[in-house]
Amino acid sequence: MNRQPAIVLAAGALVAVIPLLLFGYSWKQYDFIFHFTAWQEYGQAMANGNLLPIWSDLANFGLGEPRYLFYPPLSMMLGGLLSWLLPPALLPGAMIWLLTWLCALTTWRLTPASLDHRRRLVVALLPALGFGMLNSGLVRYAMAEMMACALIPLLLSCFIGMRSAPGPLSVIRFAAIAALMWLTNMPMSIASAYLLGAVALYCCLREGSPKLMLHYLVGYALSVLAVAWYLIPAMLAESHISPSAVGPEGFSSMTLLDIPSLIGRNMVALVISAVALVIFLLALSLRRRQLDQRLETVAVAGVVAIALQLPGMVWLFDKLPMTAMVGFWFRFYFFVSLALPVVAFCLFRSRWLYAFIGLAYAVFYAGVGLLILQLSHQEGADTDLYAPTAEVLQRHAEGFIGYPEYLNSATDARVISQPSQRPDWTVTAPAGCTGEVIGQQRATLQVATHGEQACTHTLARYAFPWWQLRIDGQPVAHGHDERGLLTVEVPPGEHRLSASVERPLGVTLLGWGISLVTVLGAGVVLWRTRRTR
């Protein structure tokens, strides 16, 4: 790809941030504060040499949570790096622009090179500014999901590569992009895996050969093994973590018929889905002779994405393993917003059709802008909703509530929704014992204790199994009180108590060992493949 398309697409991606420039940041819009504050913490952790932190100190207004052990790290790393370069006021807008540009670049990669330059630019920009990206970025500010959407065109390109040029090289390329998806957003990764599995099944039935399905399964297996360093600790941690959504509820049952409520309660999404389905079916039937493997795969992906959003299919899909994590059924709609312009602009020569598709995407964009405008002028709105960045950061300097929050399911811990619910102390002990904080950094505490008898000290941190407590350098067991706060028994006398959150050594070594073997094995296969050529 030369520079000119990349520059044009970068300029086009600026359209995504216009609502932010007009109305400001929607701090209370679902998981905005979750991601924004996480980037600040992750960036500070990386600046201190910790590339894979575990603990969020500011979550639950200072009681904390092991967010980064569980949440995929790739978007956090990107946001953390940007936090080094940009002031807080520019960081959220820059992230939206960057991911919109990335989506346009990967869609350009997906479109056929035979398409004329101008139409190829339009096709690349439409999905980047379409419903899937706008809903993730501007409506919900789900940055990890937006990043995963931006990678999907590249994942689909590699899938098409496995079909058109089967072999170890194409499988490893597909596995590499799938691995990036796992490290970005689990719900979109699971949704993509099932959708592409259905597309692979169609291709195998059409071609009368199971080869593509085998390559698809091998590719996904390799992707899982390659990120075992993240997946194994996260999966084992799941038994100790209970995600508690503290934002809007009621999305889990959404189907295609419910999507319009997200953009002003109109029927645009349903109409576009119907038109897209007609175009996809026409392409797969009457225009079949004009289809190459690329366009056929994209059209089938569009049909499957629409089918998986219908009420009956949602019920069937929900019976499959791990599909509960997909949650919001409109996540499949990005595939529709991606496939529609690719198929329509490559197979059809109707200006009326082009105008209709452009108008539909413009209506989506306008609907999002009107929604933000309505929220920003709503009476009685939260003071943080569209407040200036500096005011919000000052208000949340000592903690915040995000969406979601991760709690310990083995305790009675609860999400702290107000600063007043947090204890006004960092360490406390019964009469006759004292504890004084002498050192405090991210995920660590140093406390000087004194007591005439053994007593229980309580730390204003939520208890999780990954806390490692030491008294005078010797490991000791810890517990929790009725609120889920960390407790430890301290013997009489003067002691130094240290508390830190550490990754479990055994599962960490296991995960990294599996990932290292997988990557080295793939490297050997690539080397031998290139050598034989």
C-alpha positions in Angstrom: 0.0 0.0 0.0 1.5 3.4 -1.0 1.3 6.5 1.0 -1.5 8.3 -0.8 -4.4 6.0 0.1 -3.1 5.8 3.7 -3.1 9.6 4.0 -6.6 9.9 2.5 -7.9 7.2 4.8 -6.3 9.0 7.8 -8.1 12.2 6.8 -11.4 10.4 6.4 -11.0 8.8 9.8 -11.1 12.2 11.3 -14.9 12.2 10.6 -15.3 9.8 13.5 -14.1 12.4 16.1 -16.3 15.3 14.9 -19.1 14.5 17.5 -16.4 14.5 20.2 -15.2 17.9 19.0 -18.7 19.3 19.0 -20.1 17.8 22.2 -17.1 16.6 24.3 -16.4 13.2 25.9 -19.3 11.1 27.3 -17.6 10.1 30.6 -20.6 8.2 31.8 -21.3 6.4 28.5 -21.0 2.8 29.5 -17.3 1.8 29.8 -15.6 5.1 28.9 -14.1 5.7 32.3 -13.1 2.0 32.5 -10.8 2.3 29.5 -9.6 5.8 29.9 -8.4 5.3 33.5 -7.0 1.9 32.6 -4.8 3.4 29.9 -3.4 5.9 32.5 -2.6 3.1 35.0 -1.3 0.8 32.3 0.9 3.5 30.9 2.4 4.3 34.4 3.0 0.6 35.0 4.8 0.2 31.7 6.9 3.3 32.5 8.0 1.6 35.7 9.0 -1.5 33.7 5.9 -3.6 34.3 4.6 -4.6 30.9 1.9 -6.9 32.3 0.5 -5.4 35.4 -2.3 -7.1 37.4 -3.9 -4.7 39.8 -5.9 -1.6 39.2 -5.4 0.7 42.3 -8.1 3.2 41.5 -11.0 0.8 40.7 -13.8 0.7 43.3 -12.6 4.1 44.6 -9.3 2.6 45.8 -10.3 -0.8 46.9 -8.9 -2.1 43.6 -9.3 -5.2 41.4 -7.1 -7.5 39.4 -8.4 -6.1 36.2 -5.3 -6.6 34.0 -4.9 -10.3 34.9 -8.3 -10.9 33.3 -8.8 -8.2 30.7 -7.1 -8.7 27.3 -3.9 -6.5 27.2 -3.5 -5.3 23.7 -5.8 -2.3 23.7 -4.6 -1.5 27.2 -1.0 -1.5 25.9 -1.9 0.8 23.0 -3.7 3.2 25.2 -0.9 3.1 27.7 1.6 4.0 25.0 -0.6 6.9 23.8 -0.8 8.2 27.3 2.9 8.7 27.2 2.6 10.9 24.1 -0.6 12.8 24.5 -2.3 14.9 27.2 -5.4 13.4 28.8 -7.7 15.7 26.9 -6.6 14.4 23.5 -6.2 10.7 24.4 -9.7 9.4 23.9 -10.3 11.2 20.6 -6.9 10.0 19.4 -7.7 6.4 20.2 -11.0 6.6 18.2 -9.2 8.2 15.3 -6.4 5.7 15.3 -8.7 2.7 15.4 -11.0 4.1 12.7 -7.9 4.6 10.5 -6.8 1.1 11.3 -10.2 -0.3 10.3 -10.0 1.7 7.0 -6.5 0.3 6.3 -7.5 -3.3 6.9 -10.6 -2.9 4.8 -8.5 -1.5 2.0 -6.4 -4.7 2.3 -9.6 -6.8 2.1 -11.0 -5.1 -1.1 -9.9 -6.4 -4.5 -7.0 -4.5 -6.0 -8.9 -4.6 -9.3 -11.4 -2.1 -7.9 -10.8 1.5 -9.2 -9.0 3.7 -6.8 -11.9 6.0 -5.8 -14.4 3.3 -5.1 -11.8 1.3 -3.2 -11.3 4.3 -0.9 -15.1 4.7 -0.4 -15.4 0.9 0.4 -12.5 1.2 2.9 -14.0 4.2 4.7 -17.7 3.0 4.9 -17.2 0.1 7.4 -14.7 2.2 9.4 -17.5 4.9 9.8 -20.3 2.4 9.9 -22.6 1.1 12.6 -20.3 -1.5 14.1 -17.5 0.9 14.7 -19.6 3.9 15.6 -21.6 1.8 18.1 -18.4 0.5 19.7 -16.6 3.8 19.6 -18.9 6.7 20.0 -22.0 5.2 21.6 -20.5 2.7 24.0 -16.8 3.6 24.0 -15.8 0.0 24.1 -12.3 0.5 22.8 -11.2 -3.1 22.9 -14.2 -4.1 20.9 -13.5 -1.3 18.4 -9.9 -2.5 18.1 -11.1 -6.1 17.4 -13.5 -4.8 14.8 -10.6 -3.0 13.1 -8.7 -6.3 12.9 -11.6 -8.3 11.5 -11.0 -7.3 7.8 -7.4 -8.5 8.2 -8.6 -11.8 9.8 -11.1 -12.2 6.9 -8.3 -11.5 4.4 -6.1 -14.2 6.0 -9.1 -16.6 6.0 -9.5 -16.0 2.3 -5.8 -16.6 1.9 -6.2 -20.1 3.5 -8.9 -20.8 0.9 -7.2 -19.5 -2.2 -3.6 -20.6 -1.3 -3.8 -23.4 1.2 -0.6 -24.2 3.0 1.4 -23.7 6.2 2.2 -20.1 5.5 -1.5 -19.1 5.1 -2.5 -21.0 8.2 0.2 -19.4 10.3 -0.8 -15.9 9.0 -4.4 -16.6 9.9 -3.4 -17.9 13.4 -1.3 -14.8 14.0 -4.2 -12.4 13.4 -6.6 -14.6 15.4 -4.1 -14.5 18.3 -4.2 -10.7 18.1 -8.0 -10.9 18.3 -7.8 -13.1 21.5 -5.5 -10.5 23.0 -7.9 -7.7 22.2 -11.4 -8.7 22.9 -12.8 -12.1 23.9 -16.5 -11.6 22.9 -15.6 -10.4 19.4 -13.0 -13.2 19.1 -15.6 -15.9 20.0 -18.2 -14.3 17.7 -15.6 -14.3 14.8 -14.5 -17.8 15.5 -18.1 -19.2 15.2 -19.0 -17.0 12.2 -15.9 -18.0 10.2 -16.5 -21.6 11.2 -19.9 -21.4 9.5 -18.3 -19.8 6.5 -15.7 -22.6 6.4 -18.4 -25.2 6.5 -20.2 -23.5 3.6 -17.0 -23.5 1.5 -16.2 -27.1 2.3 -19.7 -28.2 1.2 -19.4 -26.1 -2.0 -16.0 -27.4 -2.9 -16.5 -31.0 -1.7 -13.4 -31.0 0.4 -12.8 -30.6 4.2 -9.4 -29.0 3.7 -10.4 -25.5 4.5 -12.2 -26.6 7.7 -9.1 -28.5 8.8 -6.9 -25.5 8.1 -9.4 -23.2 9.9 -9.3 -25.5 13.0 -5.5 -25.8 13.0 -5.2 -22.0 12.6 -7.5 -21.3 15.6 -5.8 -24.0 17.7 -2.4 -22.4 17.0 -3.8 -19.0 17.9 -5.0 -20.2 21.3 -1.7 -21.9 22.0 0.2 -18.8 21.0 -1.5 -16.7 23.6 -1.6 -19.3 26.3 0.6 -17.0 28.4 -2.5 -14.8 28.7 -5.4 -17.3 28.4 -4.3 -19.9 31.0 -3.9 -17.5 33.9 -7.1 -15.6 32.8 -9.1 -18.8 32.6 -7.9 -20.1 35.9 -8.6 -16.7 37.5 -12.2 -16.8 36.3 -13.2 -19.0 39.2 -12.1 -16.2 41.6 -13.5 -13.3 39.6 -17.1 -12.3 39.2 -17.6 -9.5 36.6 -20.3 -7.1 37.9 -21.7 -4.9 35.2 -22.6 -1.6 36.8 -23.6 0.2 33.6 -26.8 -0.2 31.6 -28.5 -3.6 31.7 -30.7 -5.5 29.4 -28.5 -5.9 26.3 -27.9 -9.7 26.6 -31.2 -10.6 24.8 -30.8 -8.1 22.0 -31.4 -9.4 18.4 -31.5 -7.7 15.1 -35.0 -6.5 15.7 -33.8 -4.6 18.8 -30.8 -2.9 17.3 -32.6 0.3 16.1 -33.3 1.3 19.7 -29.5 2.1 19.9 -29.7 4.9 17.3 -32.8 6.8 17.9 -35.4 4.0 17.8 -35.7 4.0 14.0 -35.8 1.1 11.6 -32.7 1.9 9.6 -30.7 -1.1 10.9 -33.5 -3.5 10.0 -33.9 -1.9 6.5 -30.2 -2.0 5.8 -30.0 -5.6 7.0 -32.8 -6.6 4.6 -31.2 -4.7 1.7 -27.8 -6.3 2.5 -29.3 -9.8 2.7 -30.9 -9.3 -0.8 -27.5 -8.1 -2.2 -25.6 -11.0 -0.6 -28.1 -13.6 -1.9 -28.1 -12.0 -5.4 -24.4 -12.2 -5.4 -24.4 -15.8 -4.4 -27.0 -16.8 -7.0 -27.5 -14.6 -10.1 -24.1 -13.0 -9.9 -22.3 -16.2 -9.0 -20.2 -16.3 -12.2 -18.7 -12.9 -11.4 -17.7 -14.0 -7.9 -14.2 -14.9 -7.0 -13.3 -16.7 -3.8 -12.7 -13.3 -2.0 -16.2 -11.8 -2.8 -18.0 -15.1 -2.2 -16.4 -15.5 1.2 -17.3 -11.9 2.2 -20.9 -12.4 0.9 -21.3 -15.6 2.9 -19.9 -13.9 6.0 -22.5 -11.2 5.6 -25.4 -13.8 5.3 -24.2 -15.7 8.4 -23.8 -12.4 10.4 -27.4 -11.5 9.6 -28.7 -15.0 10.4 -26.9 -15.1 13.7 -28.8 -12.0 14.8 -32.3 -13.4 14.2 -34.2 -14.5 17.3 -34.4 -18.2 16.6 -30.7 -18.4 15.7 -29.8 -16.5 18.8 -31.4 -19.2 20.9 -29.6 -21.9 19.0 -26.3 -20.1 19.1 -26.6 -19.6 22.9 -26.4 -23.4 23.3 -22.8 -23.5 21.9 -19.8 -23.4 24.2 -18.5 -20.0 25.4 -21.2 -18.1 23.5 -22.5 -16.5 26.7 -19.5 -14.2 26.5 -20.7 -12.8 23.2 -23.6 -11.2 25.0 -24.6 -8.4 22.7 -25.9 -9.8 19.4 -25.4 -6.6 17.5 -21.7 -7.4 17.7 -22.3 -9.5 14.5 -23.5 -6.3 12.8 -20.0 -5.2 12.1 -19.6 -8.1 9.6 -22.8 -6.7 7.8 -21.4 -3.2 7.7 -18.2 -4.6 6.4 -19.5 -7.0 3.8 -22.2 -4.7 2.3 -20.0 -2.1 0.7 -17.4 -4.7 -0.4 -19.9 -6.8 -2.2 -22.1 -4.0 -3.5 -19.3 -1.8 -4.9 -17.4 -4.7 -6.5 -20.3 -6.6 -8.2 -22.9 -3.9 -9.0 -22.7 -0.8 -11.1 -25.8 1.0 -9.9 -25.4 4.6 -8.8 -28.8 4.4 -7.1 -27.5 1.5 -5.0 -24.3 3.4 -4.1 -26.3 6.4 -3.1 -28.6 4.4 -1.0 -25.7 2.7 0.9 -24.0 6.0 1.4 -27.2 7.6 2.7 -27.8 4.7 5.1 -24.3 5.0 6.5 -24.8 8.7 6.8 -28.0 8.2 8.7 -26.2 5.9 11.1 -23.6 8.6 11.7 -26.2 11.3 12.1 -28.2 9.1 14.5 -25.1 8.7 16.7 -24.5 12.4 16.6 -28.2 13.1 17.6 -28.0 10.6 20.4 -24.8 12.3 21.8 -26.5 15.7 21.3 -29.6 14.6 23.2 -27.5 13.2 26.1 -25.4 16.3 26.3 -28.4 18.5 26.7 -30.5 16.2 28.9 -31.9 17.9 32.0 -30.6 16.4 35.2 -27.7 14.7 33.5 -24.8 13.5 35.6 -22.2 16.2 36.2 -19.5 14.0 34.7 -21.5 13.2 31.5 -19.9 15.9 29.2 -17.8 17.8 31.7 -14.3 19.1 30.7 -11.6 16.5 30.9 -9.6 18.4 33.7 -12.7 18.6 35.9 -13.5 14.9 35.5 -9.9 13.8 36.3 -9.8 16.0 39.4 -13.1 14.5 40.5 -11.8 11.0 40.1 -8.3 11.5 41.3 -8.8 9.1 44.3 -10.8 6.4 42.5 -13.6 5.7 40.1 -16.3 3.2 39.2 -15.9 1.5 35.8 -18.0 -0.8 33.6 -17.6 -3.6 34.5 -15.9 -4.1 37.8 -14.3 -7.4 38.8 -14.9 -8.7 42.3 -14.0 -11.8 44.3 -16.9 -14.3 44.1 -15.6 -16.1 47.2 -16.2 -13.0 49.3 -19.1 -10.6 49.9 -17.3 -7.7 48.1 -19.6 -5.2 46.5 -18.9 -2.5 43.8 -18.1 0.8 45.5 -20.3 3.3 43.6 -19.6 6.4 45.7 -16.3 7.6 47.4 -18.2 7.8 50.7 -18.6 4.0 50.7 -14.8 3.5 50.8 -13.2 3.2 54.3 -11.4 6.4 55.3 -8.3 4.4 56.3 -5.8 2.3 54.5 -5.0 0.0 57.4 -6.8 -0.6 60.7 -6.3 -2.8 63.7 -8.2 -3.4 67.0 -7.3 -1.6 70.3 -3.8 -2.3 71.5 -2.4 -2.6 67.9 -1.4 0.0 65.4 -0.5 0.0 61.7 1.1 2.8 59.8 1.6 2.9 56.0 5.3 3.6 55.3 5.3 2.8 51.6 2.7 2.7 48.9 3.0 2.1 45.2 0.9 0.4 42.6 -0.3 -3.0 43.8 2.0 -2.8 46.9 1.7 -1.7 50.5 4.4 -1.4 53.2 3.0 -1.2 56.8 4.8 -0.8 60.1 2.8 -2.7 62.8 3.0 -2.6 66.6 1.0 -4.6 69.0 1.0 -5.9 72.6 -0.7 -9.0 71.5 -1.5 -10.8 68.2 -4.2 -9.0 66.3 -5.9 -8.9 62.9 -5.0 -6.0 60.6 -7.4 -5.1 57.8 -6.2 -3.4 54.6 -8.5 -1.3 52.5 -8.0 -3.5 49.5 -10.3 -6.2 48.1 -9.0 -9.7 48.9 -8.0 -11.9 45.9 -5.8 -15.1 45.8 -3.0 -13.2 44.1 -2.1 -11.1 47.1 1.2 -12.1 48.6 1.6 -11.0 52.2 4.9 -11.1 54.2 5.7 -10.3 57.7 9.4 -9.4 58.1 10.0 -11.1 54.8 8.3 -14.3 55.7 5.1 -15.3 53.7 1.9 -15.5 55.7 -1.7 -16.5 54.9 -4.3 -13.9 54.4 -8.1 -13.8 54.7 -11.0 -11.4 54.3 -13.6 -9.7 56.4 -17.4 -9.5 55.9 -16.9 -6.8 53.2 -14.3 -8.7 51.3 -11.4 -6.6 52.5 -7.9 -8.1 52.9 -7.1 -9.3 56.5 -3.9 -10.8 58.1 -3.0 -12.0 61.5 0.1 -10.2 62.9 2.0 -11.5 66.0 2.8 -9.2 68.9 5.7 -6.8 68.8 7.0 -4.6 66.0 7.0 -5.9 62.5 7.0 -4.8 58.9 4.1 -6.0 56.8 4.3 -6.0 53.0 1.4 -6.8 50.6 1.8 -7.1 46.9 -0.2 -8.6 44.0 1.9 -11.1 42.0 1.1 -13.4 39.1 0.8 -17.1 40.1 4.2 -18.6 39.2 3.1 -22.1 38.1 0.4 -21.2 35.6 2.4 -18.3 34.4 5.4 -20.5 33.5 3.0 -23.1 32.0 1.3 -20.5 29.8 4.6 -18.9 28.6 6.1 -22.4 28.0 3.2 -23.4 25.7 3.3 -20.0 23.9 7.1 -20.3 23.4 6.9 -23.8 22.0 4.1 -22.8 19.7 5.8 -19.8 18.3 9.1 -21.6 17.8 7.3 -24.5 16.1 5.5 -22.1 13.8 8.8 -20.4 13.1 10.5 -23.7 12.1 7.6 -24.5 9.8 7.8 -21.1 8.1 11.6 -21.5 7.7 11.3 -24.9 6.2 8.5 -23.8 3.9 10.5 -20.8 2.6 13.6 -23.0 2.2 11.7 -25.6 0.0 10.5 -22.8 -2.2 
